[in-house]
């Protein structure tokens, strides 16, 4: 069979020839367009030539916040504590609501503005009012000409459902709409930054498949009593800002001020997590995380992991207890929740709970979620109780009693086990039981009722193992 060769003249018409360069040559080029309009060097919250979306429920403050952003960009003043490198020319297109009301809103903002001079860098599309559409090629050409003439750097437009996004918002529909935005940017011949305003869905998330589109995605949530929450759901070029929530206080003159809150400590975060899990048994992690305000997302997750390790909360997957897994739905419960009682280890002969980390009844339901020593920042490690390295000898199993509850009762005494360690030992013991039950013996001799090697292994004590005999299962 001969190799097939494609003639150069059969290359796809209209496509440029792909050009590959070594990485050192690629990074050596100082290319314009890497500037941060909002944010610092290497941390572009709103990048030059990027796409940004603010979304939220009606009345959450999206329009007010976007206007505030426009004023700060035009003045070159820091916004919500985020640096703005230089003044930018801004165009606002409001496609919803009566023009007189929007005019009055901007008047209040302008009269109450106490920042740097705007110097005619802030513009508004006055007419035609409420008719702009990205999906109209005539509109894109006409607007591109005005953007070039006024040297606009930032376009703030919305809502997208009144600006040419006429579909439900599937992934392909979102891509098609963003291609229209890119076409407008190309027609302007400028590194135009586009800020889109959108609504949220009934579930409280962005309406449509917008998570994969754009550079920055922000959720605006009204909290009442003069407060708005701004959550940076996605910050592609500013990892430190990704997952950060700000509590904003409404200020005079249609403005905002960042509420200075004392950062929650680990114990307070743990209490909030357990409160949410207690009130919403079986809840997923996303809802719990959204309810814990006043701490960074990575810190909240670290406290969650500490609670899981200490056995204060558990994750139920089907009819088993399992560790949390990435991209798999979580179902969180307090360890003492009576609805998952059937998943707990069995009781021993004395009537006590087999595993110490499984509390029972009302005490567990109302217990404070205090982190163990290993998860506490404010406790010196030297103050922690000493770890007992050797476990007491396990008692013998009663006739007809399965071996694993007995062993699990002894295991926690060997030290402060994590939930994962206890579960792994529990699973191992189940396998031991099954192996014993399935073991083949010569003749009709029944399997032995006990296995000292398994007991020693589960309790953490090493013992020399005898040589396997015929019919033994390899351990």
FENWO-V988632 format. One record per pair of residues at least 24 apart in sequence whose ideal C-beta (glycine too) atoms are under 10 Angstrom apart, sorted by the first residue. I is the first residue (numbers start at 1). J is the second residue. Records with the same first field share a line. If there is no record, write none. Layout:
I->J / J
//
This chain:
32->191
33->191
34->191 / 237
35->85 / 86 / 191
36->82 / 83 / 84 / 85 / 237 / 238
37->69 / 73 / 79 / 84 / 85 / 86 / 88 / 90 / 153 / 154 / 191 / 193 / 195
38->69 / 72 / 73 / 78 / 79 / 80 / 82 / 83 / 84 / 85 / 88 / 154 / 193 / 216 / 238 / 241
39->79 / 82 / 83 / 84 / 85 / 216 / 235 / 237 / 238 / 240 / 241
40->82 / 83 / 85 / 238 / 240
41->83 / 85
42->237 / 238 / 239 / 240
43->82 / 83 / 235 / 237 / 238 / 239 / 240 / 241
44->85 / 215 / 216 / 235 / 236 / 237 / 238 / 241
45->79 / 80 / 82 / 83 / 84 / 215 / 216 / 218 / 232 / 235 / 236 / 237 / 238 / 240 / 241 / 242 / 244
46->73 / 79 / 82 / 84 / 88 / 154 / 193 / 195 / 215 / 216 / 218 / 235 / 237 / 238
47->191 / 193 / 215 / 216 / 235 / 236 / 237 / 238
48->85 / 88 / 153 / 154 / 190 / 191 / 192 / 193
49->153 / 185 / 190 / 191 / 192 / 193 / 194 / 215
50->154 / 191 / 192 / 193 / 194 / 195 / 214 / 215 / 216 / 236 / 237
51->178 / 181 / 182 / 185 / 192 / 193 / 194 / 195 / 196 / 210 / 213 / 214 / 215 / 216 / 217 / 236
52->154 / 156 / 193 / 194 / 195 / 196 / 197 / 214 / 215 / 216 / 217 / 218 / 234 / 235
53->158 / 160 / 194 / 195 / 196 / 197 / 198 / 206 / 210 / 211 / 213 / 214 / 215 / 216 / 217 / 218 / 219 / 233 / 234
54->156 / 158 / 195 / 196 / 197 / 198 / 216 / 217 / 218 / 219 / 220 / 230
55->158 / 159 / 160 / 196 / 197 / 198 / 199 / 200 / 201 / 205 / 206 / 207 / 208 / 210 / 217 / 218 / 219 / 220 / 221 / 233
56->197 / 198 / 199 / 200 / 204 / 206 / 218 / 219 / 220 / 221 / 222 / 228 / 229 / 230 / 231
57->199 / 200 / 201 / 202 / 204 / 219 / 220 / 221 / 222
58->96 / 159 / 199 / 200 / 222
59->222
60->199 / 200 / 219 / 220 / 221 / 222 / 223 / 228 / 229 / 230
61->220 / 221 / 222 / 223 / 227 / 228 / 229 / 230 / 248 / 250 / 254 / 256
62->158 / 159 / 197 / 198 / 199 / 200 / 218 / 219 / 220 / 221 / 222 / 228
63->92 / 94 / 96 / 97 / 102 / 105 / 156 / 158 / 159 / 197 / 220 / 254
64->105 / 109 / 220 / 228 / 250 / 254 / 255 / 256
65->197 / 218 / 220 / 228 / 230 / 248 / 254 / 255 / 256
66->92 / 94 / 156 / 157 / 158 / 195 / 196 / 197 / 218 / 220
67->92 / 94 / 102 / 105 / 106 / 109 / 110 / 122 / 124 / 156 / 254 / 255
68->109 / 113 / 248 / 251 / 253 / 254 / 255 / 256
69->154 / 156 / 195 / 218 / 256
70->106 / 109 / 118 / 121 / 122 / 123 / 124 / 154 / 155 / 156 / 195
71->106 / 109 / 110 / 113 / 115 / 116 / 118 / 121 / 122 / 253 / 254 / 255
72->113 / 115 / 116 / 255
73->118 / 121 / 122 / 153 / 154 / 156 / 193 / 195
74->113 / 115 / 116 / 117 / 118 / 119 / 120 / 121 / 122 / 123 / 153 / 154
75->113 / 115 / 116 / 117 / 118 / 119 / 121 / 122
76->115 / 116 / 117 / 118 / 119 / 121
77->113 / 114 / 115 / 116
78->115
79->115 / 256 / 258
80->230 / 246 / 248 / 256 / 257 / 258
81->246 / 257 / 258
82->232 / 238 / 241 / 246 / 258
86->153
87->116 / 117 / 118 / 119 / 121 / 122 / 153
88->121 / 122 / 151 / 152 / 153 / 154 / 193
89->119 / 120 / 121 / 122 / 123 / 147 / 150 / 151 / 152 / 153 / 154 / 190
90->118 / 121 / 122 / 123 / 124 / 150 / 152 / 153 / 154 / 155 / 156 / 193 / 195
91->121 / 122 / 123 / 124 / 125 / 143 / 146 / 147 / 150 / 152 / 153 / 154 / 155 / 156 / 157 / 192
92->122 / 123 / 124 / 125 / 154 / 155 / 156 / 157 / 158 / 195
93->123 / 124 / 125 / 129 / 130 / 131 / 132 / 143 / 155 / 156 / 157 / 158 / 163 / 197
94->124 / 125 / 129 / 130 / 132 / 156 / 157 / 158 / 159 / 162 / 197
95->125 / 129 / 130 / 131 / 132 / 133 / 157 / 158 / 159 / 160 / 161 / 162 / 163 / 164 / 197
96->130 / 158 / 159 / 161 / 162 / 163 / 197
97->129 / 130 / 159 / 162
98->129 / 130
99->124 / 126 / 127 / 129 / 130
102->129 / 130
105->254
106->254
107->254
108->252 / 253 / 254
109->253 / 254 / 255
110->253 / 254
111->253 / 254
112->251 / 252 / 253 / 254 / 255
113->253 / 254 / 255
114->251 / 252 / 253 / 255
115->253 / 255
120->150
121->150 / 151 / 152 / 153 / 154
122->154 / 156
123->147 / 150 / 152 / 155
124->156
125->155 / 157
130->162 / 163
131->162 / 163
132->157 / 162 / 163 / 164
133->162 / 163 / 164 / 165 / 166 / 180
134->160 / 163 / 164 / 165 / 177 / 178 / 179 / 180 / 181 / 183 / 184 / 194 / 196
135->163 / 164 / 165 / 166 / 176 / 177 / 180
136->163 / 164 / 180
137->180 / 183 / 184 / 187
139->163 / 164 / 180 / 184
140->164 / 180 / 181 / 183 / 184 / 185 / 186 / 187 / 188
141->183 / 184 / 187
142->187
143->184 / 187 / 188
144->183 / 184 / 185 / 186 / 187 / 188 / 189 / 190 / 192
145->187 / 188
146->188
147->184 / 185 / 187 / 188 / 189 / 190 / 192
148->187 / 188 / 189 / 190 / 192
151->188 / 190
152->188 / 190 / 192 / 193
153->190 / 191 / 192 / 193
154->192 / 193 / 194 / 195
155->181 / 184 / 185 / 188 / 192 / 193 / 194 / 195 / 196
156->193 / 194 / 195 / 196 / 197
157->181 / 184 / 194 / 195 / 196 / 197
158->195 / 196 / 197 / 198 / 199
159->196 / 197 / 198 / 199 / 207
160->196 / 197 / 198 / 199 / 207 / 208 / 210
161->197 / 198 / 199 / 207 / 208
162->197
163->196 / 197 / 198
165->196 / 198 / 207 / 208 / 210
167->208
168->207 / 208 / 209
169->198 / 201 / 206 / 207 / 208 / 209 / 210 / 213
170->208 / 209
171->208 / 209 / 210 / 211 / 212 / 213
172->209
173->208 / 209
174->208 / 209 / 210 / 211 / 212 / 213 / 214
175->209 / 212 / 213
177->208 / 210 / 213
178->210 / 212 / 213 / 214
181->213 / 214
204->287 / 290
205->233 / 286
206->233 / 234
210->234
216->241 / 242
217->242
218->246
219->245 / 290
220->248
221->245 / 290
222->250
223->247 / 248 / 293
225->249 / 250
226->250 / 251 / 259
227->256 / 259
228->256 / 259
229->259 / 290 / 293
230->256 / 258
231->290 / 293 / 297
232->297
240->296
242->297 / 298
243->289 / 296 / 297 / 298 / 300 / 301
244->296 / 297
245->289 / 290 / 292 / 293 / 294 / 295 / 296 / 297
247->293 / 294
259->294
261->293 / 294 / 295
262->294
263->294 / 295 / 296 / 299
264->292 / 293 / 294 / 295 / 296 / 299 / 300 / 303
265->295 / 299 / 303 / 376 / 377 / 378
266->295 / 299 / 300 / 302 / 303 / 306 / 370 / 371 / 375 / 376 / 377 / 378 / 379
267->303 / 368 / 369 / 370 / 371 / 375 / 376 / 377 / 378
268->292 / 294 / 295 / 303
269->294 / 295 / 299 / 300 / 301 / 302 / 303 / 304 / 306 / 307 / 369 / 371
270->300 / 303 / 304 / 306 / 307 / 310 / 312 / 313 / 368 / 369 / 370 / 371 / 375 / 376
271->303 / 368 / 369 / 370
272->300 / 303 / 369
273->300 / 301 / 303 / 304 / 306 / 307 / 312 / 313 / 332 / 369
274->307 / 312 / 313 / 332 / 334 / 335 / 367 / 368 / 369 / 370
275->334 / 369
276->313 / 332
277->304 / 307 / 312 / 313 / 314 / 332 / 333 / 334 / 335 / 337 / 369
278->313 / 332 / 333 / 334 / 336 / 337 / 365 / 366 / 367 / 369
280->332 / 333
281->316 / 331 / 332 / 333 / 334 / 337 / 338 / 339 / 340 / 365
282->316 / 330 / 331 / 332 / 333 / 337 / 339 / 340
283->330 / 331 / 332 / 333
284->315 / 329 / 330 / 331 / 332
285->315 / 324 / 329 / 330 / 331 / 332
286->329 / 330
287->330 / 332
288->313 / 330 / 332
302->375
303->369 / 371 / 375
304->330 / 332
305->375 / 418
306->369 / 371 / 372 / 374 / 375 / 376 / 418
307->332 / 334 / 335 / 369 / 370 / 371 / 372 / 375 / 419
308->332 / 335 / 418 / 419 / 420
309->357 / 371 / 372 / 374 / 375 / 416 / 417 / 418 / 419 / 420 / 421 / 422
310->335 / 357 / 369 / 370 / 371 / 372 / 373 / 374 / 375 / 416 / 417 / 418 / 419
311->335 / 336 / 355 / 356 / 357 / 358 / 359 / 372 / 412 / 417 / 418 / 419 / 420 / 422 / 423
312->336 / 357 / 359 / 364 / 367 / 368 / 369 / 370 / 371 / 372 / 375 / 419
313->337 / 369 / 419
314->340 / 343 / 344 / 357 / 358 / 419 / 423
315->419
316->340 / 343
319->343
320->423 / 427
321->345 / 358 / 419 / 420 / 422 / 423 / 426 / 427
322->420 / 423
323->418 / 419 / 420 / 423 / 424
334->359 / 364 / 365 / 366 / 367 / 369
335->359 / 360 / 364 / 365 / 367 / 369 / 419
336->360 / 361 / 362 / 363 / 364 / 365 / 366 / 367
337->364 / 365
338->362 / 364 / 365
345->404 / 405 / 407 / 408 / 409 / 422 / 426 / 429
346->401 / 402 / 404 / 405 / 406 / 408 / 409
347->405 / 409
348->395 / 398 / 401 / 405 / 406 / 408 / 409 / 410
349->395 / 397 / 398 / 401 / 405 / 406 / 409
350->395 / 409
352->409
353->405 / 408 / 409
354->404 / 405 / 406 / 407 / 408 / 409 / 410 / 411 / 412 / 426
355->405 / 408 / 409 / 411 / 412 / 417 / 419 / 422 / 423 / 425 / 426
356->408 / 409 / 411 / 412 / 413 / 417 / 422
357->412 / 416 / 417 / 418 / 419 / 422 / 423
358->408 / 412 / 419 / 422
372->416 / 418
373->416
374->416 / 418
384->416
385->415 / 416
386->415
387->414 / 415 / 416
388->413 / 414 / 415 / 416
389->414 / 415 / 460
390->414 / 415 / 459 / 460 / 461
391->415 / 456 / 458 / 459 / 460 / 461
392->459
393->455 / 456 / 459 / 461
394->450 / 452 / 455 / 456 / 458 / 459 / 461
395->455
396->449 / 450 / 455
397->449 / 450 / 455
398->449
399->449
400->449
401->449
402->429 / 430 / 433
403->429 / 430 / 432 / 433 / 436 / 449 / 450 / 451 / 454 / 455 / 458
404->428 / 429 / 430 / 431 / 432 / 433 / 454 / 458
405->429
406->450 / 455 / 458
407->432 / 454 / 455 / 456 / 457 / 458 / 459
408->458
410->455 / 458 / 459 / 460
411->458 / 459 / 460
413->459
414->458 / 459 / 460 / 461
415->460
417->460
421->460
425->457 / 458 / 459 / 460
426->458
428->454 / 457 / 458
429->454 / 455 / 457 / 458
432->457 / 458 / 473 / 475
434->473
435->472 / 473 / 474 / 475
436->473
438->473
439->471 / 472 / 473
440->470 / 471 / 472 / 473
441->469 / 470 / 471 / 472
442->469 / 470 / 471
451->475
//
